[in-house]
């Protein structure tokens, strides 16, 4: 038995060797001849099944595309209709709110063929006369005060939305039922009820009319008729007759309520219904103000998954198995959905108002299946006839492997696509050729890798060479000799800033400097003073954000002896100290209402009254104020006085951010490197090309103050005379144990510079939620060492004041730095600021 098994095994191996030898000798042509007939037989066996599957798949693809187009066309038409309502409402808001004017505009709109709006109303917030116009059958009726009180719901209730509206913005309502009294000669107590969608906008008021709300409404049946139109033979997309299977569409809101469904195109005035949409659903019928609305239960997963997609501004299509096959000729139907977007303003991103779902049943896949069997009979006959033709073409087919090899070679057009060739079918001759080509490709790739390694080494060496900063050094010399040596920089933006400073210095008026933190507002103020006629007189700077209310009033206006218990002597105050010169009020937005009122009175009268004194004292001071926030927004929030703002803003100067002129980063780097040498006691320091490139490409979230700290830190940590890229530690790269994390820009100067970084763009919450999942990030990963040490205690106490924060980090922290750290917590949404002045507290945000 053992010998018999060994003989069989040797026979099999011998047979394989013979076949292998014959195969190698035959080459490509012999192999093709041996496989041609079996291949033809296999084609005949699989053609029928494969073609049926392909045909069925593409029929479904065609149907899904048609359904998607239908759904998107309906959504587009609804969006266009609602957008027309928005533009018409904003047009009405540009006119006069008197009843005659509104009526005339509405009548002209109707005569011009515009949308037939059901109502147009102007509701003043205080004073003025409300105007309520109702259009019925082309006739516009004005509601009297008595009739308006009988409207359900009362239009005056809409005034509650006034705080939610902004000028130029339009907000739509959900479908709601309204009842209007419209008596006529035959019926004095006639009322009409209908379902409408209202569009609201804020009317800012004019010399005739007070501010208020303007709204118009359309009957919901108008939008329902759009759905009906696209489901009829009058549809703009109608291209061919379709089977009589059930098809309908319906509108739903973002809360999952089905508002209404399409109907027959002839029933334009029919009441809103949802009976077809409720098919196969269980849920709640009727909601307040809309009895026919329907909301499916949560166990209908397909419906609620589609709603979530709609709320995420996504559209899609599902194929659902037919549950009622006894009454339907199809096995499945299509469930297509798409969101309805509405732009509240011209430049605002659209919001998701609701969605449209289209249900389509079609017999086309079944009919196509029957037709397919007829076609396959003809295909089989044709395939048999092609066998003869294939034999005639065999000569050409024999060369196919060589052609494929040549094609692959032609595709290797660059080093990036240089990969070894691996054809799935090779004869002896083609295999030898392929092996030779692959050997060449391997040698070329090896040489390319070696060249790239050499280039990388050369590049790394070049990065560590000193950067050529001769031009920057020459520019620094020119700056020192210029009229305004305090302003470091060049280019059109800095030139414009210097020009503004010189213009402001030539006139003796108050100046308001605005700019982000770290853009050099105090530096600009000093430059204005030094270039003005008051340059030989005092320049006094007060930080309004570093002092509480009472202390700030005392610092500004002074007091007389005995004005309060600790007033042992007279105090002249900043206005008197700066008399004849310039008074700089930094962070003016931090002043309390009481301080603002005192400043306004002093600026208006040019007189001050020290605390405890009965006499007013004249002063001759030029006031320069600075702010790092948008004061007009504070005025809208009633935080800052508008009259004080315009008193200070006689001349306005905006300090540019560093992201607006990054070309000055090399100049600033060498400037602060020289200062760092003096601070650290080092000499002849330089910056490598790689380090300078790293500085230029970084987005400076800490402005020039961060740049100063970075340069100082690098100067201290540098092992040689040239600062290398790895010695530039940027925010996020600094380890928690870095001993220089507390190095402050005030080591060089208490002044801000004229730069600000490119702001890091946080992902648009609306855009990010739609595009990718949010990753979990440690909220303390980018805090400085002080903030990281204090945060656990703050989170435990739930609240902290500025003074408590200073004590947490050692007690010697400057007030301005403590406020900066706390405001950084607020920007990161870790703390919430509450109160103003001495009562300011920072509370841990609830997430």
VEXBA-291873 format. One record per residue (C-alpha): x, y negated, z negated; residue in three letters. Coordinates in steps of 0.1 Angstrom, whole numbers. Each point is the difference from the previous one (the first is absolute). Example, Ala and Ser with C-alpha at 12.3 -4.5 7.8 and 13.67 -1.06 7.14 Angstrom:
# VEXBA-291873
      px      py      pz     r
     123      45     -78   ALA
      14     -34       7   SER
# end
This chain:
# VEXBA-291873
      px      py      pz     r
       0       0       0   UNK
      29     -23      -8   UNK
      16       6      33   UNK
     -33      -4      19   UNK
      -6     -35     -17   UNK
      35     -11       8   UNK
      -4      11      36   UNK
     -33     -20       4   UNK
      17     -31     -15   UNK
      30       3      23   UNK
     -24       5      30   UNK
     -19     -32     -10   UNK
      32     -20      -3   UNK
      12      14      33   UNK
     -32     -10      17   UNK
       2     -35     -15   UNK
      36      -4      13   UNK
     -11      11      35   UNK
     -29     -25       0   UNK
      23     -27     -13   UNK
      26       7      27   UNK
     -27       0      27   UNK
     -15     -32     -13   UNK
      33     -18       0   UNK
       8      12      35   UNK
     -34      -9      14   UNK
       2     -36     -12   UNK
     -29     -25       2   UNK
     -15      13      33   UNK
      -1      36     -10   UNK
     -16      -8     -34   UNK
     -27     -21      16   UNK
      -9      27      25   UNK
      -4      26     -28   UNK
     -22     -24     -21   UNK
     -22     -15      28   UNK
     -26      27       3   UNK
      -6       5     -38   UNK
      -2     -38      -4   UNK
     -27      -3      27   UNK
     -20      27     -18   UNK
       4     -18     -33   UNK
     -12     -32      16   UNK
     -32      16      12   UNK
      -7      13     -35   UNK
       6     -32     -19   UNK
     -12     -26      26   UNK
     -37       5      -8   UNK
       3      -4     -38   UNK
      26     -28       1   UNK
     -19     -21      25   UNK
     -32       4     -19   UNK
      16     -12     -32   UNK
      17     -30      17   UNK
     -32     -10      18   UNK
     -20       2     -33   UNK
      26     -20     -18   UNK
       0     -28      26   UNK
     -38      -1       2   UNK
       1      -6     -37   UNK
      27     -27       4   UNK
     -21     -17      26   UNK
     -31       1     -22   UNK
      19     -13     -30   UNK
      14     -29      20   UNK
     -34      -9      13   UNK
     -15       1     -36   UNK
      29     -21     -13   UNK
      -4     -26      28   UNK
     -37      -2      -8   UNK
       6      -5     -37   UNK
      27     -26       5   UNK
     -21     -19      26   UNK
     -29      -2     -25   UNK
      24     -12     -28   UNK
      15     -26      24   UNK
     -34     -13      10   UNK
     -11      -3     -37   UNK
      33     -17      -9   UNK
      -4     -25      28   UNK
     -36      -7     -10   UNK
      11      -6     -37   UNK
      29     -21      12   UNK
     -23     -22      20   UNK
     -21      -5     -31   UNK
      31     -11     -18   UNK
      10     -25      26   UNK
     -35     -13       3   UNK
      -2      -5     -37   UNK
      33     -19      -1   UNK
     -13     -21      29   UNK
     -31      -9     -20   UNK
      22      -9     -30   UNK
      17     -27      21   UNK
     -32     -20       4   UNK
     -23     -20     -22   UNK
     -18      19     -28   UNK
     -32     -21       3   UNK
     -30      20       9   UNK
      -6     -17      33   UNK
      36       5      11   UNK
       0      37     -10   UNK
     -34       5      18   UNK
      14     -17      32   UNK
      31      21       0   UNK
     -20      32      -5   UNK
     -24      -9      28   UNK
      28      -9      24   UNK
      16      33      -9   UNK
     -32      19       9   UNK
      -5     -19      32   UNK
      36       8      10   UNK
      -7      37      -3   UNK
      19       6     -32   UNK
      -8      26     -27   UNK
     -35      -2     -14   UNK
       8      -6     -36   UNK
     -28       6     -25   UNK
      10     -27     -25   UNK
      24     -29      -5   UNK
       3     -16     -34   UNK
      21     -26     -17   UNK
       2       1     -38   UNK
      18     -29     -17   UNK
      18       9     -32   UNK
     -12     -32     -18   UNK
     -21     -29      12   UNK
     -13       0      36   UNK
     -30      17      14   UNK
       1      37      10   UNK
     -10       8      35   UNK
     -15      34      10   UNK
      -9       6      36   UNK
     -17      31      13   UNK
      -3      11      36   UNK
     -29      21      11   UNK
      -9       7      36   UNK
      21     -29      12   UNK
     -16     -25     -24   UNK
      21     -15     -28   UNK
     -18      -7     -33   UNK
      14     -20     -29   UNK
      -9      12     -34   UNK
     -12     -26     -25   UNK
      12       1     -36   UNK
     -32      17     -10   UNK
       3      26      28   UNK
      36       6      -8   UNK
      -8       9     -35   UNK
     -22      28      13   UNK
      27      15      22   UNK
      12      34     -13   UNK
      28       1     -10   UNK
       2     -38      -8   UNK
      27     -15      23   UNK
      13     -22     -29   UNK
      14      32     -15   UNK
      25       1      28   UNK
      18     -30     -17   UNK
      16      26     -23   UNK
      23       8      29   UNK
      15     -35       3   UNK
      30       8     -21   UNK
       8      31      22   UNK
       1     -20      33   UNK
      28     -20      15   UNK
      -1     -27      27   UNK
       0      16      34   UNK
      -8      34     -13   UNK
     -32      20       7   UNK
     -12      29     -22   UNK
     -27      24      11   UNK
     -27      16     -22   UNK
     -13      35       0   UNK
     -34       7      16   UNK
     -26     -16     -23   UNK
     -38      -5       1   UNK
     -14     -35       1   UNK
     -36     -12      -3   UNK
     -10     -34      14   UNK
     -33     -19      -3   UNK
     -10     -10      36   UNK
     -37     -11      -1   UNK
     -18      -9      31   UNK
     -35     -13      10   UNK
     -15      35      -3   UNK
      17      12     -32   UNK
      11     -25     -27   UNK
      16      27     -21   UNK
      20      18      28   UNK
      33      14     -10   UNK
      26      18      22   UNK
      26      24     -12   UNK
      31      13      19   UNK
      35      13      -7   UNK
      28     -24       7   UNK
      38      -3      -2   UNK
      11     -34     -13   UNK
      32     -18       8   UNK
      13     -25     -25   UNK
      25     -28       2   UNK
      11     -29     -22   UNK
     -10     -35      10   UNK
      26     -24     -15   UNK
     -23     -30       1   UNK
       2     -33      18   UNK
     -11     -36      -6   UNK
     -36      10       4   UNK
      -3      35     -14   UNK
      15      15     -32   UNK
      20      32       1   UNK
     -20      32       1   UNK
      -7      33      18   UNK
     -12       3      36   UNK
     -13      34      11   UNK
     -18      15      30   UNK
     -14      34       4   UNK
      -9      24      28   UNK
     -26      27      -2   UNK
      17      34      -5   UNK
     -22      13      29   UNK
      22     -21      24   UNK
      30      21      -9   UNK
     -21      32       0   UNK
     -10      -9      36   UNK
      37       0       9   UNK
       2      36     -12   UNK
     -32       8      19   UNK
      13     -16      32   UNK
      32      21       1   UNK
     -21      32      -5   UNK
     -23      -8      30   UNK
       2       1      37   UNK
       4     -38       0   UNK
      34       4     -18   UNK
      30     -19      15   UNK
      18      34      -2   UNK
     -28      19      19   UNK
      18      19      29   UNK
     -19      32       4   UNK
     -31      18     -12   UNK
       4      21     -31   UNK
     -20      29     -14   UNK
     -29      -7     -24   UNK
      18      12     -31   UNK
      -5     -21     -31   UNK
      24     -30      -3   UNK
      -1     -29     -23   UNK
      22     -25     -19   UNK
      -3     -17     -34   UNK
      16     -28     -20   UNK
      13       5     -36   UNK
      16     -22     -25   UNK
      32       6     -20   UNK
     -20      13     -30   UNK
     -13      29      21   UNK
     -35     -13       6   UNK
     -15       8      35   UNK
     -17     -33       8   UNK
     -18       8      33   UNK
       2      22      31   UNK
      -5      -6      37   UNK
     -34       2      15   UNK
     -17      -1      34   UNK
      11     -30      20   UNK
     -37      -9       6   UNK
      -6      -3     -38   UNK
      20     -31      -7   UNK
     -23     -13     -28   UNK
      -4      34     -17   UNK
       8       1     -37   UNK
      34      14     -11   UNK
       0      38      -5   UNK
      26      26     -10   UNK
     -20      33       5   UNK
      24      14      26   UNK
      30     -10     -19   UNK
     -13      18     -31   UNK
      -2      33      19   UNK
      19      28     -18   UNK
       8     -25     -29   UNK
     -13      -1     -35   UNK
       3     -32     -20   UNK
     -17     -32     -12   UNK
     -26     -17      22   UNK
      -5     -38      -5   UNK
      21     -27     -17   UNK
      -9     -34     -14   UNK
     -12     -22      29   UNK
       3      28      25   UNK
     -25      28      -4   UNK
      10      20      31   UNK
      37       2      -9   UNK
      14      34      -8   UNK
      31      12     -19   UNK
      11      37       3   UNK
      11      19     -31   UNK
      37       4      -7   UNK
      -1      37       9   UNK
      -2     -10      37   UNK
      38      -1       3   UNK
       1      -6      38   UNK
     -21     -32      -3   UNK
      21     -14     -30   UNK
      33       9      16   UNK
     -11     -20      31   UNK
     -10     -29     -23   UNK
      35       0     -16   UNK
      16      -1      35   UNK
     -23     -29       9   UNK
      10     -19     -31   UNK
      36       5      10   UNK
      -8     -15      34   UNK
       4      33      18   UNK
     -22      17      26   UNK
      -3      36       8   UNK
     -22      29      13   UNK
     -11      33     -15   UNK
     -15      30      17   UNK
     -27      15     -24   UNK
     -17      33       4   UNK
     -37      -2       7   UNK
     -20      12     -30   UNK
     -34       0      18   UNK
       8      22      31   UNK
     -36      11       3   UNK
     -11     -35      10   UNK
      32     -10      19   UNK
      17      13      31   UNK
      35      -8     -12   UNK
      23      18     -25   UNK
      17     -32     -13   UNK
      -3     -37       3   UNK
      23     -30      -2   UNK
       1     -23     -31   UNK
      19     -32      10   UNK
       7     -30     -23   UNK
      17     -33       2   UNK
       3     -31     -23   UNK
     -18     -33       7   UNK
      24     -28      -7   UNK
      -9     -36      -7   UNK
      24     -30       0   UNK
      -9     -24     -28   UNK
      22     -27      15   UNK
      19      -5      33   UNK
      34       7     -14   UNK
      -9      25     -27   UNK
       3      38       4   UNK
     -33      17       7   UNK
     -19      17     -29   UNK
     -19      33       3   UNK
     -37     -10      -1   UNK
     -13      35       6   UNK
       1      27      26   UNK
     -19      17      29   UNK
      -5      37       2   UNK
     -11      15      34   UNK
     -15      36       1   UNK
       2      16      35   UNK
     -12      34      11   UNK
      10      13      35   UNK
      -6      32      20   UNK
      30      -6      23   UNK
      23      26     -17   UNK
     -26      27       5   UNK
      -7      -9      36   UNK
      37      -2       7   UNK
       5      36     -14   UNK
     -26      14      25   UNK
      16     -19      29   UNK
      34      13     -10   UNK
      -9      37       6   UNK
     -11      -8      35   UNK
      32     -18       7   UNK
      22      28     -14   UNK
     -13      24      27   UNK
      13     -23      27   UNK
      32      -5     -19   UNK
       7      38      -2   UNK
      -5       4      38   UNK
      23     -30       6   UNK
      27      15     -23   UNK
       1      32      19   UNK
       4     -20      33   UNK
      29     -19     -16   UNK
      21      31      -7   UNK
       9       2      37   UNK
      10     -37      -1   UNK
      22       5     -31   UNK
      20      27      17   UNK
       7     -24      29   UNK
      11     -26     -25   UNK
      22      23     -21   UNK
      32     -12      17   UNK
      -6     -35     -14   UNK
     -10      13     -34   UNK
      33      18      -3   UNK
      18     -33      -2   UNK
     -21     -13     -29   UNK
      25       8     -28   UNK
      27     -18      17   UNK
     -22     -30       7   UNK
     -10       0     -37   UNK
      36       0     -10   UNK
       7     -29      24   UNK
     -30     -19     -14   UNK
      12       4     -35   UNK
      34     -12       9   UNK
     -15     -31      16   UNK
     -19      -7     -32   UNK
      33      -3     -19   UNK
       4     -37      11   UNK
      16     -14     -32   UNK
      19      11     -31   UNK
     -31      -2     -21   UNK
     -17      27      20   UNK
      31      22       4   UNK
     -11      34     -13   UNK
       9      35       9   UNK
     -23      16      26   UNK
     -20      31     -10   UNK
     -22      12      28   UNK
     -26      27     -11   UNK
       8      21      30   UNK
      34       6      14   UNK
      15      26      24   UNK
      36      10       0   UNK
      12     -27      24   UNK
     -21     -28     -15   UNK
      11      10     -35   UNK
      36      -2       9   UNK
      -5     -35      14   UNK
     -20     -11     -30   UNK
      28      12     -23   UNK
      26     -20      18   UNK
     -21     -31      -1   UNK
      -7       4     -37   UNK
      38       3      -7   UNK
       6     -33      17   UNK
     -29     -16     -20   UNK
      15      12     -33   UNK
      34     -14       9   UNK
     -15     -34      10   UNK
     -21      -2     -32   UNK
      30       8     -21   UNK
      20     -28      16   UNK
     -29     -24      -4   UNK
      -2       9     -37   UNK
      37      -6      -5   UNK
      -3     -34      18   UNK
     -30     -10     -22   UNK
      19       9     -32   UNK
      29     -22      12   UNK
     -24     -28       8   UNK
     -16       3     -34   UNK
      33      -1     -18   UNK
      10     -31      20   UNK
     -33     -16      -8   UNK
       4       7     -37   UNK
      34     -15      -1   UNK
     -12     -31      19   UNK
     -28      -4     -26   UNK
      26      -2     -28   UNK
      20     -27      17   UNK
      -4     -36     -12   UNK
     -28     -19      18   UNK
      10     -31      20   UNK
     -15     -29     -19   UNK
      22     -28      13   UNK
     -29     -17      16   UNK
     -20       2     -32   UNK
      29     -15     -20   UNK
       2     -28      25   UNK
     -37      -5      -3   UNK
       3      -3     -38   UNK
      26     -27       4   UNK
     -24     -19      24   UNK
     -28       4     -26   UNK
      22     -14     -28   UNK
       6     -31      22   UNK
     -36      -4      10   UNK
     -25     -24     -15   UNK
     -17      29     -18   UNK
      27      24     -12   UNK
     -24      17     -24   UNK
     -18      17      29   UNK
      20      29      12   UNK
     -10      12      35   UNK
      -1      -9      37   UNK
     -25       4      28   UNK
     -32     -17      10   UNK
     -19      10     -32   UNK
      26     -14     -24   UNK
       5     -30      23   UNK
     -37      -7      -2   UNK
       1       3     -38   UNK
      28     -24      -3   UNK
     -17     -24      23   UNK
     -32       2     -22   UNK
      22      -7     -31   UNK
      15     -31      16   UNK
     -34     -13      11   UNK
     -14       6     -35   UNK
      30     -18     -16   UNK
      -6     -31      21   UNK
     -34      -7     -15   UNK
      -8      -5     -36   UNK
     -31      22      -3   UNK
      -8      32     -19   UNK
       9      33      16   UNK
     -14      36      -2   UNK
      24      28       8   UNK
     -16      34       7   UNK
      18      33       5   UNK
       4      35     -13   UNK
      20       7     -31   UNK
      37      -4       7   UNK
      -2     -22      31   UNK
      18     -30     -16   UNK
     -28     -23     -10   UNK
      20     -17     -28   UNK
      30      -2      22   UNK
     -21     -19      26   UNK
     -13     -23     -27   UNK
      35      -8     -11   UNK
      10      -6      36   UNK
     -29     -24       5   UNK
      10     -19     -32   UNK
      37      -1      10   UNK
      -9     -15      34   UNK
     -25     -25     -13   UNK
       5     -35     -14   UNK
      -5      15     -35   UNK
      31      22       2   UNK
      19     -19     -26   UNK
     -29       3     -25   UNK
     -10      30     -20   UNK
     -13      33      15   UNK
     -21      19     -26   UNK
     -13      35       7   UNK
     -28      16     -19   UNK
     -12      36       5   UNK
     -38      -1      -7   UNK
      -2      38      -1   UNK
      26       4     -28   UNK
     -19     -22     -26   UNK
     -34       4     -16   UNK
     -26     -27       3   UNK
       7     -21     -31   UNK
      38       2       3   UNK
      -2      -9      37   UNK
     -21     -31      -8   UNK
      25     -10     -26   UNK
      30       5      23   UNK
     -17     -20      28   UNK
     -15     -29     -19   UNK
      19       0     -33   UNK
     -14     -10     -34   UNK
       5     -26     -27   UNK
      13       7     -35   UNK
     -28      14     -22   UNK
     -22      11      29   UNK
      -1      35     -15   UNK
      16      18     -30   UNK
      33       8      17   UNK
       4     -34      18   UNK
      28     -14     -21   UNK
      12     -24      27   UNK
     -12     -15      32   UNK
       3      21      32   UNK
       1     -20      32   UNK
     -12      29      24   UNK
      11       9      35   UNK
     -18     -29      17   UNK
      20     -25     -21   UNK
      32      20       3   UNK
      -3       0      38   UNK
     -11     -36       2   UNK
      14     -16      32   UNK
      10      35      12   UNK
     -17      33      10   UNK
     -21      24     -21   UNK
      -1      35      14   UNK
     -30      22     -11   UNK
       7      36       8   UNK
     -27      26       1   UNK
     -27     -27      -1   UNK
     -27      27       6   UNK
       7      13     -35   UNK
     -12     -32     -17   UNK
     -32       3     -20   UNK
     -31     -20       8   UNK
       8     -24     -29   UNK
      35      -6      13   UNK
     -13      -4      36   UNK
     -25     -26     -12   UNK
      27     -19     -19   UNK
      23       1      30   UNK
     -27     -12      23   UNK
      -8     -30     -23   UNK
      37      -9      -3   UNK
       7       3      37   UNK
     -31     -21       9   UNK
       7     -28     -24   UNK
      38       3      -2   UNK
      -3      -3     -37   UNK
       4      25     -29   UNK
     -11       0     -36   UNK
      23      20     -23   UNK
     -17      22     -26   UNK
     -10     -20     -30   UNK
       5     -34      17   UNK
     -27     -25       8   UNK
      20     -17      27   UNK
       4      10      36   UNK
      35      -2      14   UNK
       7      -8      37   UNK
      24      23      18   UNK
      18      -1      33   UNK
       6      36       9   UNK
      -1      19      33   UNK
     -17      34      -6   UNK
      11      31      19   UNK
     -21      30      -7   UNK
       6      36      11   UNK
     -21      31       2   UNK
       5      36      11   UNK
     -37       8       6   UNK
     -27     -11      24   UNK
     -16     -29     -20   UNK
     -31      -3      24   UNK
      -9      35     -11   UNK
       3     -10     -36   UNK
     -22     -30       7   UNK
     -27      23      14   UNK
       3      21     -32   UNK
      -5     -32     -21   UNK
      35       6     -16   UNK
      17     -31      14   UNK
     -14     -35       4   UNK
      -5     -11      36   UNK
       5     -37      -8   UNK
      33       7     -17   UNK
      11      21      30   UNK
      -6     -29      25   UNK
      17     -24     -24   UNK
      31      21       0   UNK
      -1       9      37   UNK
       9     -34      15   UNK
      29      16      18   UNK
       1      38       2   UNK
      31      21       7   UNK
       0      38       4   UNK
      32      19      -8   UNK
       5      28      24   UNK
       3      37     -10   UNK
      32      19       8   UNK
     -19      23      23   UNK
      -6     -30      23   UNK
      38      -6       5   UNK
      19      32      -8   UNK
      29     -13      21   UNK
      11     -20     -32   UNK
       6      32     -20   UNK
      37       3      10   UNK
       5     -37      -9   UNK
     -18       3     -34   UNK
      20      32      -7   UNK
      34     -16       4   UNK
     -12     -31     -19   UNK
     -11      21     -30   UNK
      30      22       3   UNK
      22     -30      -7   UNK
     -22      -8     -30   UNK
       3      36     -12   UNK
      37      -2       2   UNK
       0     -29     -24   UNK
     -24      18     -24   UNK
      18      33       0   UNK
      36     -13       2   UNK
       7      18      33   UNK
      17     -16      30   UNK
       2       6      38   UNK
     -31      22       1   UNK
     -15       9      34   UNK
     -30      19      14   UNK
       3      29      24   UNK
     -20       2      32   UNK
     -21      29     -13   UNK
      -8     -19     -32   UNK
     -10     -31      19   UNK
     -22      20      23   UNK
     -17      16     -30   UNK
      -7     -35     -15   UNK
     -14     -13      33   UNK
     -23      30       6   UNK
     -14       0     -36   UNK
     -34     -15      -9   UNK
       8     -23     -30   UNK
     -30       4     -23   UNK
      18     -20     -27   UNK
       9     -29      24   UNK
      34     -17      -3   UNK
       1       7     -37   UNK
       1      37       8   UNK
      27      -7      27   UNK
      21     -19     -26   UNK
      -3      29     -25   UNK
       8      25      27   UNK
      32     -19      10   UNK
      10      -5     -36   UNK
      -5      37      -8   UNK
      19      11      31   UNK
      29     -24      -9   UNK
       3      15     -35   UNK
      -4      36      11   UNK
      23      -2      31   UNK
      31      21      -3   UNK
      20     -20      26   UNK
       0     -34      15   UNK
     -26       9      26   UNK
     -36       8     -10   UNK
     -10      32      16   UNK
     -36      11      10   UNK
      -3      25     -29   UNK
       9     -28     -24   UNK
     -30     -20      11   UNK
     -28      12     -24   UNK
     -34     -11      12   UNK
     -33       2     -18   UNK
     -10      36      -4   UNK
      36      12       3   UNK
      11     -14     -34   UNK
       2      27     -27   UNK
     -16      -6     -33   UNK
      34       0     -17   UNK
      14     -27      22   UNK
      16     -25     -25   UNK
      -5     -29      24   UNK
     -37       3       4   UNK
      -5     -31     -22   UNK
      22     -22      20   UNK
     -22     -30       7   UNK
       2     -26      28   UNK
       2     -27     -28   UNK
      36      11      -5   UNK
       9     -22      29   UNK
     -28     -26       0   UNK
     -33      -6     -16   UNK
     -12     -12      34   UNK
     -19      21      26   UNK
      15       3      34   UNK
     -17      -6      33   UNK
      -6      36       9   UNK
     -26      27      -5   UNK
       1      36      11   UNK
     -21      17      26   UNK
     -29      13     -20   UNK
      -4      37      -1   UNK
     -33       8      18   UNK
     -19      23     -21   UNK
     -21      24      21   UNK
     -34     -17       9   UNK
     -22      18     -24   UNK
     -26       2      27   UNK
      24      10      27   UNK
      20      24     -22   UNK
     -30      19     -13   UNK
     -10       6      36   UNK
      34      10      14   UNK
      18      22     -27   UNK
      -4      13     -35   UNK
      13     -21     -28   UNK
      31      14     -18   UNK
       3      -1     -38   UNK
      27     -25      -9   UNK
      14      -6     -35   UNK
     -12     -34     -10   UNK
      32      -7     -20   UNK
      24      10      28   UNK
       8     -35      11   UNK
      -1     -19     -33   UNK
      31     -17     -13   UNK
      18      12     -32   UNK
     -19     -25     -22   UNK
     -34      10      14   UNK
       8      37      -2   UNK
      10      -3     -37   UNK
     -30     -20     -10   UNK
     -27      18      21   UNK
      -6      30     -24   UNK
      -6     -24     -29   UNK
     -23     -22      21   UNK
     -20      30      12   UNK
      -5      12     -36   UNK
     -10     -35     -13   UNK
     -23      -5      30   UNK
       8     -38      -1   UNK
      29     -23      -3   UNK
       8     -37      -1   UNK
      31     -18      14   UNK
      15      -4     -34   UNK
      -6      36      -9   UNK
      17      11      32   UNK
      30     -21      -8   UNK
       3      17     -34   UNK
      -3      34      17   UNK
      30      -5      22   UNK
      23     -15     -27   UNK
     -13     -35      -8   UNK
      25     -19      21   UNK
     -17       3      33   UNK
      -7     -35      16   UNK
     -36     -10       1   UNK
       0      -4      38   UNK
      15      35       5   UNK
     -26      15     -23   UNK
     -29     -16      19   UNK
      16      12      33   UNK
       1      36     -14   UNK
     -36      -2     -12   UNK
     -12     -14      34   UNK
      18      28      17   UNK
     -20      25     -21   UNK
     -32     -19      12   UNK
      11       3      36   UNK
       5      37      -4   UNK
     -35       2     -15   UNK
      14      15     -32   UNK
     -12     -30     -21   UNK
     -29     -25       3   UNK
       4     -36     -10   UNK
     -27     -14     -23   UNK
      -4     -35     -13   UNK
      22     -31       5   UNK
      25     -21     -19   UNK
       8      12     -36   UNK
     -28      26       1   UNK
      14      19      31   UNK
       2      37      -5   UNK
       9      29      23   UNK
     -22      31      -2   UNK
       9      34      13   UNK
     -20       6      32   UNK
     -25      30       1   UNK
       7      21      30   UNK
# end
